[in-house]
Amino acid sequence: MKQPAVGSKFSGFFLFFSMSILLLLSFLISLNAGASEISLWDTALDIVHGKSSEAVVILWDIRMPRSLLAVFLGASLGLAGASMQGLLRNPLAEPGVLGVNGGAVLGAVLVIYSGLASSFSLALPLGGMAGAFLTVLILYLFAGYMASVQTLILAGIAINTLAFAGTSLVLNLSKDPYAALEIVFWQMGSLTDRSFDHLTLVAPFVLLGCLLLLWDGRALNALSLGEEAAMSLGIPIQRVRFRIILGTALAVGGVTAVCGSVVFVGLMVPHLFRPLVKHEPGKLLGISAVGGAVLVLWADLFVRYFSVGTELKLGVLTSLIGAPFFLALIFKMRRNVS
Amino acid sequence: MKDFVQIRDLDVSLDKKLVLSKVNMDLPRGELIGLIGPNGAGKSTLMRTLLRFLPFQKGRIEVKGQSLSEIHRRRLAQYFSYLPQGASVSWSLTAQRVVALGRIPHLLPWQDLRKIDYEAIYNAMKKSDVLHLADRPMDHLAGGEKALVMFARVLAGNSEMILADEPVAGLDPNHQIQVMQLLKDVAFRGSGVMVVLHDLTLAARFCDRLYLLREGKILASGSAADVLSPDNLKEGYGINARYGHFDQEFYVIPWKRL
């Protein structure tokens, strides 16, 4: 009997395996990169033996949180992007469509504006998380639990616009030019000077969010037949939608609260891997998380390498790569239609 | 013995408007049951109520003697498989992967396709004559091929009853007859099949039993010759028809508006 699907399962495993190796290598390269030359191996031994040295401080307190956050950021954005595209059955969807990161940015910006940010270091990410959750709350309050996909997207657009307007208003009213500048720079998205405190604050949310997003691979496969066909296959569509939106709020809200707004990763990564998993939305999830992490690690390496004097912001770089990519995508889709 | 599905005094309202009223039906397995009637008569609503996409206000629906609302959704998916109207696939999935989706009601969460699943997929594709399309992406297939793959997806579910909403709309006559014949074969092998049709000629030729709906009520039910009588067509659709026999088979051709 003919069973070609067995072969594709193997190639899916091979792809995931090789991308995981690439992620590990990229992570080590990221740890190794920096102004001071330190030996990863010797420093790791020092850490294991509990010795403290300058190299340990650099590796453990400065580089490690940065590289780990890059992985968190990339994995969250890639995974949420793949989920959102699967849920909305639209290749142009990205984690931002529901307004989650817009809300996170507004929350964080309000914290900077109010001056709370300087009172304790975690005020900023906490504000961002609060913003992300309020967004989802408002989304469900207005669109309702039984909302259709169209209603959710429209409500998302409205909330996004509102959050952006709020952020602009804060900038507009800001009497302190220094605070305004800080807001503008923070919004651009960066991994610089983040500590383990930041990481441990958002790690539970991000991990839980990613777990929720990884849950519904089969449901997303079924959804490619349309919502009613998926329901007829026994997929509890409202629950799936709720899990994906909550997961996106937790994961993307979490990383945005700490890193600022990094866009286009969630849009690009699923596209790069979709042909490699034979266009299956379910299989795209895991690989998009790994691929997103690799992409952000390298983008951050690039940013660090080319930042001489003024820091080049990570979010600026991803937009610079992402926007032409987006245009190319539209160009390709236009050609397919005609 | 009770029929597979029993519908008693069913009322369904959409936006406070009564769409189905006092509907009674007994749907056995092993028959090709056609649901006909003018646009807006409530055919799709009836199907969607059976699939629990819509709530109903009054009456009772029982499947295998169990109240519809008490059936677990996984079990319900094993009872009914649904072929939506003009079904399309969002991503560029291969035909075989689409057919494999039909096995979802039989898999536990995270469970991979088993040997019996591959067998069901293979058999469904063979019966639907789409084995040669197995590795082709859906968006590269012609309309008729796509419809057959979607049919194979439904067939792979090995459900107890197939509910098909206008499965032949938009197909050429060759594929229309092929799909109707496939549905007939499924019924002949003992499964239930209920199909919404607009084509009265196909309905008369292939269905074992017809229900004619109009404005949410069942106007007539029974054999094609009874249901498609001049009086019923006049009242149901406002048309008359030409009738005939060929090889002892009854046929009907919608002819003129009244």
Interface residues (C-beta under 8 A of the other chain):
Chain A: M1 K2 Q3 P4 A5 K9 R89 R218 N221 A222 L223 S224 L225 G226 E228 A229 M231 S232 L233 G234 I235 P236 R274 K278 H279 E280 P281
Chain B: R48 L51 F53 R73 R74 L76 A77 Q78 F80 S81 Y82 P84 A87 S88 V89 S90 W91 S92 L93 T94 Q96 R97 V98 A100 L101 G102 I104 P105 L107 P109 W110 D112 L113 Y118 E119 Y122 L131 A134 D135 P137 R153 G157
